[in-house]
């Protein structure tokens, strides 16, 4: 956040004179009193701007896409309130549209705003000392909350928002045809529009379900072009079934990361009086090499398996979206992993094309990526793959073939395996709490086992068919020990899961301790406790006699459906592992146990899973005596904790962090990577966002509020610290909001 002072050029923007006291009015006898009435010195307010001026000022002065700052010069505009929170679909904001047809959202920390600023009434907005920023690309005015753009506090509303004399009158909505949207559609954000010739894609559904705070419903036209209607579960019409016919809808146009959305004020604005229509998708091609799909076809279809698409290679994407991260042509910043196809060769707007994934380790990537092959820029190409969402828009993924002439496929030779036979040993010192060394062996594989950060790991994604073994150099036995319940105890982690047959734990008594394990007899072990396909877990295994222990990894191919990530940290004979049940906590208490890192056992914080280069910090602490310091020298370091959560319940997550060092020329050195899981261990929601590492050597507080869904059972907290980052964490809390 910054504070911005503007030049006196604003005087050139004067569109009106001084507002006299006659310009403002008291409410009528039948209207309630409220903020914004009778400013102390109304004659001192100068109308010197339009909404467009305010938006242009923000765009010209922001330092980044998510920047916000305080306005310190006088800048006042007049517009009509087009929103209403009377039905509950709008919460703590008003949307204002001026006579020039531009709109803006004004965040106000008050309820029942419709009683003070009724829909159709004109208001004057005095922006001096207010804050301006954006959410998902939508410009907003408001106040400051926890060092971020928030709502203007209730006691400040009367100093910035004033009712203007006159009768209520709504502006004429702009008519929108989804087949012919204006190029400058963003100029209509936060204005009233009427979308014609649409129907709800789904019949028999309600405007909003009660499992999520808001529900997105698609409105589609005959050509399958769509726009989102977003409705709050707290709206008075949330439980109403949407109309089954077609017609027009009048609502406020908004957007989130360029995805167009509508906010409905009243269901009376839904004029669906015509019969439903059949969706007509007119395509340019058939998806074959001889008749490939066009870029427009891909956008219309949205999904499709095993199709050919033709276009020109116009650039690549380096960022979160095709809109903000598009790199035209070929430069030293071009991506290795993707490209953008378009219908014409020389575009500079990436949204006119589609993103294409180039999977790691494939010849398609080697031949087509613009970083290695700058001569490919503006060349026409035919590419074979699946139409799927990519960078939040329809794109092409799982690409396996291409053609330069549309007649013959380019020969993609079968690659030779990178590994075959005996590999590098993995020593006990490279693992966590393990005393036995391991050998490795691969069978015509494209990757093998390796070790780092206290664990051995393997992942064949983007590499190819793999069979890789990690085998103990000594035999294990559970017999003759002094343990009460001896078990082979293994700490493992599974992500990007394919199937359990691909990650087997085996034992053998006739393996000779070296060389090819496939010549020996192996028995697959079954864990006494259920193996989970998500996250880190401790497992118990039993067997008889003296046995070599092996970890056999298999991958059918290098795709996400045929390969998993598997890591093994600990392999030892020990007492049967019994999961410790956490003590009960009451609402309002921190349910992430030992979130203040005050309690440690054997150099590890109780209830936490940590990795190498992660340990106790006693000098730089946010509160108390201890904190957790993470130093990621060579790769990613993760810290994890988990807690049981209730379904349909509000929670607040707080993290204090202190950045010591971060990697140069990187977006950030650490990231929130938490998730909410159901009873089957499946992820039902995520919290994944980057922390700000520009501010160093001081404590910074991160907060995130969320509501769990109906299936939520577990909150898995995880923060990842990336290479060259050093961060101290303290007082991590997850509390139920009561």
C-alpha positions in Angstrom: 0.0 0.0 0.0 1.2 3.5 -0.7 -0.1 7.1 -0.1 -0.4 9.0 -3.4 -0.6 12.8 -3.8 -2.0 14.1 -7.1 -1.1 17.2 -9.1 -3.4 20.2 -9.6 -4.2 18.9 -13.0 -7.5 17.9 -11.4 -8.6 21.5 -11.8 -8.9 20.8 -15.5 -11.4 18.1 -14.8 -14.0 20.4 -13.3 -17.4 19.5 -14.6 -19.4 21.5 -12.1 -19.2 24.3 -9.7 -19.6 24.5 -5.9 -22.5 22.4 -4.6 -24.7 24.8 -2.7 -26.8 23.7 0.2 -29.9 23.7 -2.0 -28.2 20.9 -4.0 -28.6 18.6 -1.1 -31.9 17.7 0.6 -33.3 16.2 3.7 -35.2 12.9 3.2 -38.9 13.1 2.6 -41.3 12.4 5.4 -41.7 8.8 4.4 -38.0 8.1 4.0 -35.8 7.0 7.0 -32.9 9.1 8.2 -29.4 7.8 7.7 -25.8 8.7 7.0 -25.0 11.1 4.2 -27.6 13.7 5.1 -26.9 17.4 5.5 -23.1 17.8 5.5 -21.9 20.5 7.8 -20.5 22.7 5.0 -22.0 21.4 1.7 -21.0 24.5 -0.1 -17.4 23.6 0.3 -17.7 20.4 -1.8 -16.5 20.8 -5.4 -17.7 18.3 -8.1 -14.5 18.0 -10.1 -14.4 14.5 -11.4 -16.4 11.7 -13.1 -16.2 8.0 -12.2 -14.1 7.5 -15.3 -11.6 10.1 -14.0 -11.3 8.2 -10.7 -10.8 4.9 -12.4 -8.2 6.4 -14.9 -6.4 8.0 -11.9 -6.1 4.6 -10.2 -4.9 2.8 -13.4 -2.3 5.5 -14.0 -0.9 5.5 -10.5 -1.1 1.9 -9.3 2.3 0.2 -9.0 1.0 -3.3 -9.5 -2.3 -5.1 -10.4 -3.2 -5.6 -6.8 -2.0 -2.2 -5.5 -4.2 0.1 -3.4 -3.6 3.5 -2.0 -5.1 6.5 -0.2 -6.5 9.5 -2.2 -5.2 12.7 -0.7 -6.5 15.3 -3.2 -10.1 16.5 -3.5 -11.8 14.4 -6.1 -15.6 14.3 -6.0 -18.1 12.9 -8.4 -21.9 12.4 -8.6 -23.8 9.3 -9.7 -26.9 7.2 -9.3 -27.1 4.3 -6.8 -28.0 1.2 -9.0 -27.6 -1.4 -6.3 -29.8 -2.3 -3.3 -29.1 -4.6 -0.3 -32.8 -4.9 0.5 -32.9 -8.5 -0.9 -29.6 -9.5 0.7 -27.8 -10.2 -2.6 -25.6 -7.2 -2.0 -23.7 -6.8 1.3 -22.0 -3.6 2.7 -21.5 -1.8 -0.6 -23.3 0.5 -3.0 -22.7 0.6 -6.8 -22.8 4.0 -8.3 -23.2 4.8 -12.1 -22.8 8.3 -13.5 -24.4 10.1 -16.4 -21.5 9.2 -18.7 -22.2 5.5 -18.2 -19.4 4.5 -15.9 -19.7 2.7 -12.6 -17.8 2.0 -9.4 -18.3 0.0 -6.2 -18.1 1.8 -2.9 -17.5 -0.4 0.1 -19.4 0.8 3.2 -19.3 -0.9 6.6 -23.0 -0.6 7.3 -26.1 -2.7 6.8 -29.5 -1.8 5.3 -27.9 0.7 3.0 -31.0 0.9 0.9 -32.7 2.9 3.6 -30.0 5.6 3.5 -29.1 5.4 -0.2 -32.1 4.0 -2.1 -31.7 2.6 -5.5 -32.2 5.3 -8.1 -31.2 8.2 -5.9 -28.2 10.4 -6.8 -25.2 10.6 -4.4 -22.1 12.7 -4.3 -18.9 10.7 -3.4 -16.1 12.8 -1.8 -13.0 10.5 -2.4 -10.4 12.5 -0.5 -8.9 10.3 2.3 -10.7 7.2 1.0 -8.8 4.2 -0.3 -8.9 2.9 -3.9 -7.9 -0.5 -5.1 -9.4 -3.5 -6.9 -10.7 -7.0 -6.3 -10.2 -9.4 -9.2 -9.7 -6.5 -11.5 -12.9 -4.6 -10.4 -12.0 -1.1 -9.1 -13.4 -0.3 -5.6 -13.5 2.6 -3.3 -13.5 2.1 0.5 -11.4 2.4 3.6 -8.5 0.7 5.3 -8.8 -2.7 7.2 -5.8 -4.6 8.5 -3.5 -2.9 6.1 -5.6 -3.8 3.1 -8.5 -2.3 1.1 -11.6 -2.6 3.2 -14.9 -0.9 3.9 -15.3 2.7 4.9 -16.2 2.6 8.6 -19.8 3.6 9.5 -18.8 6.7 11.4 -17.0 8.0 8.3 -19.8 7.4 5.7 -21.5 10.8 6.4 -18.2 12.6 5.6 -17.9 11.0 2.1 -21.3 9.9 0.8 -24.1 12.5 0.4 -27.6 12.2 -1.0 -28.3 14.7 -3.8 -31.6 16.4 -4.2 -34.0 14.8 -6.8 -36.4 12.0 -7.4 -35.3 8.4 -7.8 -34.6 7.5 -11.5 -32.6 4.6 -12.7 -30.2 4.9 -15.7 -31.2 3.1 -18.9 -29.4 -0.3 -19.0 -27.0 -1.0 -21.8 -28.2 -3.9 -23.9 -25.7 -6.7 -24.3 -25.7 -9.5 -26.9 -23.3 -12.3 -25.9 -22.5 -12.9 -29.6 -21.4 -9.3 -30.1 -19.9 -7.9 -26.8 -18.1 -4.6 -27.1 -14.3 -4.7 -27.2 -14.2 -2.3 -24.3 -16.5 -4.3 -22.1 -14.5 -3.3 -19.0 -15.9 0.2 -19.4 -19.3 -1.2 -18.5 -18.2 -2.8 -15.2 -20.4 -1.8 -12.3 -23.1 -0.5 -14.6 -26.7 -1.7 -15.2 -27.0 -3.9 -18.3 -29.7 -6.0 -20.0 -28.4 -9.3 -21.4 -30.8 -10.6 -24.1 -31.5 -14.0 -25.6 -30.3 -16.2 -22.7 -31.6 -19.0 -20.5 -30.3 -20.8 -17.5 -28.0 -23.7 -18.5 -29.5 -25.9 -15.8 -33.2 -26.3 -15.1 -34.7 -27.0 -11.8 -32.0 -25.5 -9.7 -32.3 -22.6 -7.1 -30.6 -19.3 -7.4 -28.1 -20.2 -4.7 -27.4 -23.3 -2.6 -26.7 -23.2 1.1 -23.4 -25.1 1.0 -21.4 -22.1 -0.3 -21.6 -18.4 0.4 -22.3 -17.7 -3.2 -23.4 -19.8 -6.2 -22.4 -19.3 -9.9 -25.0 -20.2 -12.5 -24.4 -20.0 -16.2 -26.7 -18.1 -18.5 -26.2 -19.2 -22.1 -27.4 -18.1 -25.5 -28.1 -20.2 -28.6 -24.5 -20.4 -29.6 -23.5 -21.7 -26.1 -21.8 -18.4 -25.1 -22.3 -17.8 -21.4 -22.2 -15.3 -18.6 -22.2 -16.0 -14.9 -25.0 -15.0 -12.5 -23.6 -14.9 -9.0 -26.0 -15.1 -6.1 -25.5 -15.0 -2.4 -27.0 -17.7 -0.2 -28.2 -14.9 2.1 -30.4 -13.3 -0.6 -34.2 -13.5 -0.1 -34.6 -15.3 -3.4 -31.8 -17.9 -2.9 -34.2 -20.8 -2.5 -36.3 -19.8 -5.5 -36.1 -22.1 -8.5 -34.8 -20.4 -11.6 -37.2 -19.9 -14.5 -37.1 -22.6 -17.1 -37.8 -20.3 -20.0 -35.6 -17.9 -21.9 -35.5 -14.1 -22.3 -33.6 -11.2 -20.9 -32.1 -10.3 -17.5 -31.2 -6.8 -16.1 -28.5 -6.8 -13.5 -25.2 -5.1 -12.5 -22.3 -6.2 -14.7 -19.1 -7.1 -12.8 -16.1 -9.3 -13.4 -13.6 -11.4 -11.5 -10.2 -11.9 -13.3 -12.0 -11.0 -16.6 -14.8 -13.6 -16.1 -18.0 -11.6 -16.7 -20.5 -11.8 -13.8 -24.0 -10.4 -13.1 -25.3 -9.3 -9.8 -29.1 -9.5 -9.6 -30.9 -6.8 -7.6 -34.4 -8.3 -7.8 -35.9 -11.3 -9.6 -38.4 -8.9 -11.1 -35.6 -8.0 -13.4 -35.5 -11.6 -14.9 -37.8 -11.4 -17.9 -37.9 -15.0 -19.2 -41.1 -15.3 -21.1 -40.0 -17.2 -24.2 -39.7 -20.9 -24.7 -36.3 -22.6 -24.1 -34.1 -23.0 -27.1 -31.8 -25.7 -28.3 -28.1 -24.8 -28.0 -26.6 -24.4 -31.5 -22.9 -24.9 -31.7 -21.7 -24.0 -35.2 -18.1 -25.2 -35.6 -15.5 -24.4 -38.2 -13.9 -27.9 -38.1 -14.4 -31.5 -37.0 -11.4 -32.0 -34.8 -9.5 -34.1 -37.2 -6.1 -33.4 -38.8 -7.8 -32.9 -42.2 -10.5 -30.7 -40.6 -9.1 -29.3 -37.3 -11.0 -27.2 -34.8 -10.4 -23.4 -34.9 -9.6 -21.3 -31.9 -13.2 -20.2 -31.8 -14.3 -23.8 -31.8 -12.2 -24.6 -28.7 -13.8 -21.7 -26.9 -17.3 -22.8 -27.8 -16.8 -26.4 -26.9 -15.0 -26.0 -23.6 -14.2 -29.7 -23.4 -13.2 -32.5 -25.8 -10.8 -35.5 -25.9 -8.3 -36.4 -28.6 -8.8 -33.5 -31.1 -6.7 -31.6 -33.6 -6.6 -27.8 -33.3 -5.1 -25.4 -35.8 -3.6 -21.9 -35.1 -0.6 -19.6 -35.1 1.9 -19.7 -32.3 1.7 -16.1 -31.1 3.3 -16.2 -27.6 3.3 -17.8 -24.2 2.1 -17.2 -20.6 4.2 -16.3 -17.7 1.8 -15.6 -14.8 -1.5 -16.5 -13.3 -3.7 -15.8 -16.3 -3.7 -15.4 -20.1 -4.8 -11.9 -19.6 -2.1 -10.6 -17.2 0.8 -13.0 -18.1 0.7 -13.0 -21.9 4.2 -12.6 -23.6 3.8 -11.9 -27.3 6.2 -13.5 -29.7 9.5 -15.1 -28.6 11.7 -13.5 -25.9 14.1 -14.7 -23.3 11.1 -14.7 -20.9 9.0 -17.1 -23.1 7.7 -20.1 -21.3 9.0 -23.6 -21.8 5.8 -25.2 -20.6 3.1 -23.5 -22.7 2.2 -21.5 -25.7 -0.7 -19.5 -27.0 -2.5 -20.3 -30.3 -4.5 -17.7 -32.2 -6.4 -17.5 -35.5 -4.0 -14.8 -36.8 -0.2 -14.5 -36.5 0.4 -11.0 -35.1 -1.8 -10.4 -32.1 -0.8 -8.7 -28.9 -3.8 -9.6 -26.8 -3.5 -13.1 -25.5 -7.2 -13.4 -24.7 -7.8 -13.7 -28.4 -6.1 -17.0 -28.4 -6.1 -20.2 -26.3 -3.4 -21.6 -24.0 -1.7 -24.9 -24.9 0.1 -27.0 -22.3 3.4 -28.5 -23.3 4.0 -31.4 -20.9 7.5 -31.8 -19.3 9.7 -34.4 -20.9 7.8 -34.7 -24.2 9.0 -34.1 -27.7 6.0 -31.8 -28.3 7.5 -29.4 -25.7 11.0 -29.8 -27.1 9.8 -29.0 -30.6 7.3 -26.2 -30.0 8.3 -24.1 -27.0 9.3 -20.6 -27.9 12.2 -20.3 -25.4 14.2 -23.0 -27.2 12.6 -22.4 -30.6 12.1 -18.6 -31.2 11.8 -19.3 -34.9 8.3 -20.8 -34.2 6.8 -17.4 -33.4 3.9 -16.7 -35.8 4.2 -20.1 -37.5 1.0 -22.1 -38.2 0.8 -25.5 -36.5 -1.7 -28.3 -35.9 -1.7 -29.7 -32.4 -3.4 -32.8 -31.0 -4.6 -33.0 -27.4 -7.6 -32.6 -25.0 -9.7 -29.5 -24.7 -9.8 -28.6 -21.0 -9.7 -25.6 -18.7 -6.2 -24.2 -18.6 -5.3 -20.8 -17.0 -9.1 -20.6 -16.2 -10.1 -20.6 -19.8 -10.7 -23.4 -22.4 -7.3 -24.6 -23.7 -5.5 -27.6 -25.0 -3.8 -30.0 -22.6 -2.2 -33.5 -22.7 -0.7 -32.6 -26.1 1.0 -35.6 -27.7 1.2 -34.9 -31.5 1.7 -32.0 -33.9 2.0 -31.2 -37.6 3.5 -28.3 -39.5 1.6 -28.9 -42.8 -1.8 -30.3 -41.7 -1.2 -33.4 -43.8 1.4 -35.5 -42.0 2.1 -35.9 -38.3 5.6 -35.0 -37.2 7.5 -38.1 -36.3 8.0 -38.2 -32.5 10.6 -40.9 -31.8 10.1 -43.2 -28.8 12.5 -41.7 -26.2 15.1 -43.9 -24.6 14.8 -44.4 -20.9 17.0 -42.2 -18.8 17.7 -45.0 -16.2 18.2 -48.7 -16.4 19.9 -50.8 -13.7 21.7 -49.9 -10.5 21.3 -46.3 -9.4 22.7 -44.1 -6.6 22.6 -45.3 -3.0 20.4 -43.5 -0.5 22.0 -43.4 2.9 20.3 -43.4 6.3 21.8 -39.9 7.0 19.7 -38.6 4.1 16.5 -39.8 5.7 14.8 -39.0 9.0 15.3 -41.3 12.0 16.5 -44.2 9.9 19.6 -46.3 10.5 19.7 -48.5 7.4 21.1 -47.6 4.0 19.2 -48.3 0.7 20.2 -49.2 -2.9 18.2 -48.2 -5.9 17.4 -50.0 -9.1 15.4 -49.0 -12.2 13.8 -51.1 -15.0 13.9 -49.1 -18.2 12.7 -46.0 -16.3 12.6 -42.3 -17.0 13.3 -41.3 -13.5 14.5 -42.9 -10.3 14.6 -42.5 -6.5 16.6 -39.6 -5.1 16.9 -37.9 -1.6 16.8 -34.4 -0.2 15.3 -32.7 2.8 15.3 -35.8 5.0 13.3 -37.9 2.6 13.7 -40.2 -0.4 11.2 -39.4 -3.2 10.2 -40.1 -6.7 7.7 -38.6 -9.2 7.3 -39.7 -12.9 4.9 -36.9 -13.9 6.0 -35.5 -17.2 8.7 -38.0 -17.6 7.4 -41.4 -18.8 6.8 -45.0 -18.0 8.8 -46.0 -14.8 9.5 -48.9 -12.6 11.9 -47.9 -9.8 13.0 -49.8 -6.7 14.5 -48.6 -3.4 15.7 -51.7 -1.3 17.2 -51.9 2.2 20.8 -53.0 2.3 20.1 -54.9 5.5 17.3 -57.2 6.6 14.7 -56.1 9.1 13.2 -58.4 11.7 10.4 -57.9 14.3 11.3 -60.9 16.3 13.6 -61.0 19.4 13.2 -57.3 20.2 12.4 -55.9 23.6 9.4 -54.0 22.1 5.9 -54.7 23.3 4.2 -54.3 19.9 7.0 -54.3 17.3 6.1 -53.0 13.9 7.9 -51.8 10.7 7.0 -48.1 11.0 7.1 -46.1 7.8 6.5 -42.3 7.4 5.4 -41.6 3.8 3.6 -39.0 1.8 1.5 -39.5 -1.3 0.3 -36.7 -3.6 -1.0 -36.5 -7.2 -2.2 -40.1 -6.5 -2.8 -42.7 -9.2 -3.4 -46.0 -7.4 -1.9 -48.0 -4.5 -0.6 -50.7 -6.8 1.9 -48.1 -8.0 3.4 -47.5 -4.6 4.1 -50.9 -3.0 5.9 -51.8 0.1 7.4 -55.3 -0.2 9.6 -57.8 1.7 11.9 -60.6 0.5 13.9 -63.3 2.3 15.7 -64.6 -0.8 17.0 -61.3 -2.3 20.8 -61.4 -2.3 21.2 -57.8 -1.0 22.4 -56.3 -4.2 21.6 -55.9 -7.9 18.4 -56.6 -9.7 15.5 -57.1 -7.3 13.2 -58.5 -10.0 15.0 -61.9 -9.8 13.9 -62.3 -6.1 10.6 -63.3 -4.6 8.7 -60.4 -3.0 5.6 -60.2 -0.9 3.5 -57.1 -0.9 2.7 -55.8 2.6 -0.6 -54.3 3.7 -0.6 -51.5 6.2 -2.5 -52.1 9.5 -3.9 -48.6 9.2 -5.4 -47.2 6.1 -3.1 -45.5 3.7 -4.3 -42.1 2.6 -3.8 -40.7 -0.8 -3.3 -37.2 0.5 -0.5 -35.9 2.7 2.0 -37.3 5.1 1.2 -40.3 7.3 2.8 -42.9 9.6 2.0 -46.6 8.8 2.4 -49.9 10.7 3.5 -53.1 8.9 4.0 -56.7 10.2 5.9 -59.6 8.7 7.7 -62.7 10.0 11.3 -63.7 9.8 14.2 -61.7 8.6 13.4 -59.7 5.5 14.7 -57.1 3.0 12.3 -54.2 2.6 11.7 -52.6 -0.8 9.7 -49.7 -2.1 8.5 -50.3 -5.6 7.3 -47.3 -7.6 5.4 -47.8 -11.0 4.1 -45.3 -13.5 2.2 -46.2 -16.6 3.1 -42.9 -18.3 4.0 -39.4 -17.5 0.5 -38.0 -17.2 -1.3 -36.9 -14.1 -3.5 -40.0 -14.4 -0.5 -42.4 -14.5 2.0 -41.1 -12.0 2.1 -40.2 -8.3 4.5 -38.3 -6.0 5.8 -40.7 -3.3 8.2 -39.8 -0.5 9.6 -42.0 2.3 11.1 -40.2 5.3 11.4 -42.9 8.0 11.9 -46.7 7.9 12.5 -48.4 11.3 11.4 -51.1 13.6 9.7 -49.5 16.6 6.6 -49.7 18.8 3.3 -49.7 17.0 2.5 -46.2 16.1 -0.7 -45.0 17.7 -2.0 -41.7 16.6 -2.2 -39.3 19.5 -5.7 -37.8 19.9 -5.5 -34.0 20.4 -7.1 -32.5 23.4 -10.6 -31.1 23.1 -10.8 -27.4 22.2 -13.8 -25.1 22.6 -15.0 -22.4 20.1 -12.8 -19.4 20.2 -9.7 -21.4 21.1 -6.9 -22.1 18.6 -7.5 -25.6 17.2 -4.1 -25.8 15.5 -2.3 -27.3 18.5 1.0 -25.7 19.5 0.5 -23.0 17.0 2.8 -20.8 19.2 5.6 -23.3 18.9 6.2 -23.2 22.7 6.3 -27.0 23.1 9.1 -29.1 21.6 10.1 -32.8 21.8 13.3 -34.2 20.4 14.0 -30.9 18.5 10.6 -30.9 16.9 7.5 -28.8 17.7 4.7 -31.0 19.1 1.9 -31.7 16.7 3.8 -30.3 13.7 5.4 -32.0 10.7 8.6 -30.3 9.7 11.5 -30.9 7.3 15.3 -30.4 7.4 16.5 -26.9 7.8 13.5 -26.2 10.0 14.0 -25.7 13.7 13.7 -23.8 17.0 14.1 -20.0 17.0 14.4 -18.3 20.4 15.8 -14.8 19.5 13.3 -13.5 17.0 9.8 -14.3 18.3 6.5 -12.6 17.9 5.3 -13.6 21.4 6.3 -16.1 24.0 9.7 -17.8 24.1 9.9 -19.8 20.9 9.2 -19.6 17.2 9.8 -21.8 14.1 12.6 -20.8 11.6 12.6 -22.3 8.1 15.7 -22.0 5.9 15.2 -23.4 2.4 18.7 -23.6 0.9 18.3 -26.1 -1.9 14.6 -26.7 -2.3 11.1 -26.4 -0.9 10.6 -26.8 2.9 7.1 -27.5 4.2 5.6 -27.2 7.7 2.3 -28.9 8.4 -0.4 -29.3 11.0 -4.0 -30.4 11.0 -7.2 -30.0 12.9 -10.8 -31.3 12.8 -13.3 -28.7 11.6 -17.0 -28.5 11.5 -19.1 -28.4 8.3 -20.8 -25.1 7.4 -18.8 -23.2 10.0 -16.9 -19.9 9.8 -13.2 -19.9 10.8 -10.4 -17.4 10.9 -6.8 -18.3 10.1 -3.9 -16.1 11.4 -0.2 -16.4 10.7 2.6 -14.2 11.9 5.7 -14.3 9.8 9.1 -12.6 9.8 11.1 -12.6 6.5 14.9 -12.7 6.8 15.9 -13.4 3.2 14.0 -14.1 -0.1 15.1 -15.1 -3.6 15.8 -12.3 -6.0 13.5 -12.0 -9.1 10.9 -14.3 -7.7 7.2 -13.6 -7.0 7.6 -14.7 -3.4 9.7 -17.0 -1.3 6.8 -18.7 0.6 3.2 -19.6 0.0 0.1 -20.7 1.9 -0.8 -24.2 0.6 -3.6 -25.3 3.0 -6.7 -27.4 2.2 -10.0 -28.6 3.6 -10.7 -32.3 3.2 -13.7 -34.5 3.6 -14.0 -37.8 5.4 -12.4 -39.7 2.5 -9.4 -37.4 2.5 -10.4 -35.7 -0.7 -9.8 -32.0 -1.0 -13.0 -30.0 -1.1 -11.5 -26.5 -0.8 -8.1 -24.8 -0.8 -6.4 -21.7 0.6 -3.4 -21.1 -1.7 -2.0 -17.6 -1.9 1.4 -16.0 -1.9 2.7 -14.1 1.1 4.3 -10.7 0.7 8.1 -11.0 1.1 9.0 -7.4 0.1 9.0 -6.3 3.7 11.8 -7.9 5.7 13.1 -7.9 9.3 9.7 -7.2 10.9 6.7 -9.2 12.0 3.7 -9.2 9.6 0.3 -10.6 10.3 -1.6 -12.6 7.7 -5.4 -13.3 8.2 -7.9 -15.2 6.1 -11.5 -15.9 7.0 -13.5 -18.7 5.3 -16.5 -20.9 5.8 -16.3 -24.7 5.5 -18.7 -26.6 3.2 -21.1 -29.4 4.1 -18.5 -32.1 3.6 -15.6 -30.6 5.6 -14.0 -32.7 8.3 -10.3 -31.8 8.4 -8.2 -28.6 7.9 -4.7 -29.4 6.7 -2.5 -26.4 7.3 0.6 -26.1 5.2 3.1 -23.4 4.3 5.8 -23.9 1.7 9.1 -22.0 1.9 10.9 -21.9 -1.4 14.6 -22.1 -2.4 16.7 -19.2 -0.9 14.0 -18.1 1.4 14.5 -17.8 5.2 11.3 -17.1 7.2 10.3 -17.3 10.9 6.8 -18.3 11.8 4.9 -17.8 15.1 1.5 -17.8 16.6 -0.4 -19.6 13.9 -4.0 -19.8 14.8 -7.2 -21.3 13.4 -10.3 -20.3 15.4 -13.9 -20.9 15.0 -15.7 -17.5 14.6 -18.3 -17.2 17.3 
